[in-house]
Amino acid sequence: MKNLLKLMLLTISIFSLSIACSSDDSSSTDVADDIDDTDDVAVTELHPAFAAFNSDAVTVTLSDDGTEVYIETTGYPDHTSIYWETDHALYIDEPTVTKTTQDTYIGGGQGEAASFTVDATPNLTGSTEDTHLDTIGIAVSGASIFNDQEGAGDLDQAAGSLDYNGAHKGPGVYHYHLEPRSVSNDDDELVGILEDGVFIYGRKCNSTGTHPTDLDASGGHTSTTQYTEGDEEYHYHIINEEYNAPLYGYDEAIVLFAGPFQGY
């Protein structure tokens, strides 16, 4: 009888342990699922700032699952430049600019189109990544944004070819290296979006109306903007520091974005 009782108690213990282990496994799976679900933050609509982009040039599309945004542009800016053909309505003569080549114009030679996909909610995990040559962002005007380098060297070698908007074409896409004055000229206007999904604004902050003093190495900080409806959001500003470009044809040269990216 005692042996039978011991056997029954042992059976009950094994059954209870089995239930407990099963419960623990289920709990671990739930936690793992919760972690997986937070990898990509989905949104239901595009950021309001995209309404400021030149719709004749820029197309912005939210992915079906709301986790990514696809951005593409014809590359044709909606402002004047010496880099338009001379018979174009937006062509202006800029006597202080030495064009890259006389036959290089917007829409001629290699195309202006550019595109990239960004996270709908930038991944601001604290890791950074250096910028690179070619397109690193798309401006609200429709033109590409480049960093502070020209080819494999310093921007000085191309300073004389930069138009009023700190841009040139040669021979690929028309692109900005400096503050594009037709888009933002020492103000808080939205300039564009970079490849890491972070928006970049002019030298001043909308939340204060002044040049921000709390910017990180990339020119970024967290505050409200004119597009966030009172919520704070991490974003970049053009850093208010004059670039020494003695060959540049205009009085003031402010680099648009040198990096690094903060949104990777």
N, C-alpha and C positions, 0 to 999 in steps of 0.2 A: 504493500500500500504506500509506503514511504517512497519507494522507487517510482511508483506511478505518479505520485505528487511531484517529485523532482522533475520527471520527464515533462509534465504539464507546464511547470514553471519555466523550464528551459525553452519549451516551444513558444510560450508567450513572450519571453525575452527576445528570442530571435525575430519573431514577428514584429515586435515594437521597434527593434533596431533597424529592421528593413524599412519600416515606415519612416523612421527618422532620417535615414540615408536618402530615401526617395524625396523627402521634403527638402533636405539640404540641396540636392541636385537641382530641383525645380527652382529654388531660390537663386542659385548661382546662375542658372540660365536666364532668369528674369533680369538680373543685374547686367549680364552681358548684353542682353537685348537692349536694355536702356542705354548702355554705352554706345552700341552700334547706332542707335537712333539719333544720337547727338553729333555724329560725324559730319553730316551736312545739314545746315540749318535752312529749311525751306521757307519761302515766302509765297504769298498769294498774289502779289502784284509788284510791278516794277517800282523802283525807288522814284519818288517825285522829282528828283534832280534830273532824270533823263528827259523830262519835258523841256528842258532848256536847250537840248541839242538841236542842231540844224537838221530838221527832218528831211530836207531835200537831199542831204548827203548821208546822214547816219540812220541806220536801222538797228533797233534794239529789240531783242526777243527773249522772253522768259521761257526756260525749259518747262516741259510738261509737269515735271515733279517739283518745280519751284526752287531748285537748288542751284541753278546756273543761269547766267545771262550771256547771250551771244550778241556781240557788238560788231558791226561792220560799217565801213564808210567808203564812199566813192573817193574820198580824199580831196574833194574840191571845196576849198574854203569859201565862205560867204562874205569875204572882204577884199579890198583892193591889194594889189601887189605888182611889182615890176615883173614878176614871174608869170603873169598871164600873157597871152599873145597880145600884140600891140593893138589889134582890132577888137579885143574883148572889152565888154562894158566895164569890167573891174580892173582893167589895166591902168596903172599910173606910172609915170616916169619918176625914178628915184635917182637923182644925179650922184648921190654919195655911195650908191651901191654898185659894186663890180660883179656882175652876174657870173655864175659858175661857167657857163658858156652862153654865147649869144643865141644859140638855137635851143636852149633848154627852157621850156615853159610848161605851165600847169596843163596837163592833159596831153602833152606831147612826149615822145620817147617812151620810157617805161611808165606804166600806169601808176595811179595814186592810191589804188584800193588797199585797204588794210583791214584786218579783223582779228579778234581773239575772244576767248571765252573766259569769264571770271565767275567766282563763287557769288551767288546772290547775296550772301552774308560773308564778308571778307574773313579769312582765317587769321586772326590777330593773336597768334600763339606766342609771340615773342621772338621767333626766329626771323632773320632778315636775309635778303638776297640782293646782290649787286645788280645794278642796271646793266644793260648790254647795248650794243650798237643796233641800229634800225629802230623800228617802231616800239616804244615802250608805253604808249598811251594814245588815246584819241580825244581830241579837243572838241568842245561844243560847236566850233565852226565847221568841223568835218575834216580838218587837217590832222596829220600825225604829230605826235610828241616824241622828240628824241632827247637823249641825255646831254651832258656837257662835253662830250667828246666828238671829234670829227675824224672819221676813218680810224686809224690806229693812233692818232695823236691828239694834241690839245686843240681846243676850239679856236685858239688864236689864228691858226693857219687859214680858217675859213671866215673869220670875222667880217672881212670886207665884203663878202657876198651875201650877208644877212640883210633882209629888207626891214621895213619899219616894224614888222611884227617879229623880228628876230628869227626869221625863217629863210630857207632857200630850197632850191631843188637842184639835185645834181648827182647823177641823172635820174635817180629813182623818185620816190614820193616827195612831194612838197611837205616840209616838216619844220616845226619850231624847235629851236634850241634855247631861246630866250623868252622872257615875258611877252606874250602876244598882245600888243597894245590895243588892237582892235577888239580883243576879247576881254582883257582885263588890264587896267592901267593904274597900278597902285590903289586898288580897291578890293572889295570883297566878292567880286563876281566869280561864278563857277567857271573854271577853265576847262575841265575835262575829267576823264577817268583813266587811271593807269592799269597796267596789266594785272596788278594784284587785287583789283576790284575796289580800290580806295579812290574816292573823288579828290581832286585838287582844286583849290580856290586861289584867288589873288592874294596879294601881300597882306591885306587887312582881314580881320575876323568880323563876321556879321554880328557875333554876340557882344562885341565891345565897340566896334567901329574904328578900332586902332590896330596897329601892328602887334600881333601876339608875342608875348615874351616867354612863353612856356613850351616852345617848339622843341621836338627831339631832333636827332641828327638828320632826319629826312624831311624836316619841316612839318611834322605832324603833331597833332594834339587832339584832345577830346573836348568838344564843346557843342553847343547848338549851332545850327546853320539856318539859312533862310528856307531850307527844304525839309527840315526835320520836325517841324511843328512842336517846338519846345523840348524835344528829346535831344540828349547829347549823343554825339557820334564821332568816332575817330575819322579824321580827314587830314589831308595835306594842305599846306599853303606854299606859295612861292616865297622863298626865304628873302627877306628884305636886306640883301647884301649886294652891293654893286660888283659886277664882274669886271676885272681889268682887261678890257679888250680895246687897245689903242687903235686898232685898225677898223673897228666897228664904225659905221657911217653916221650913227646918231649919238646923242649926248650921254645916254644912260643905258647900260646893259645889265639886266638882271637874269641870271640863269633860271630856267623854268623848273627843272627837277634834275638833281644829280644823284639822288638815292641815298641809301639803299631802299629797296622795297621793304615795307613792314608787313605786308599782307600775305606772306607765304609761311 
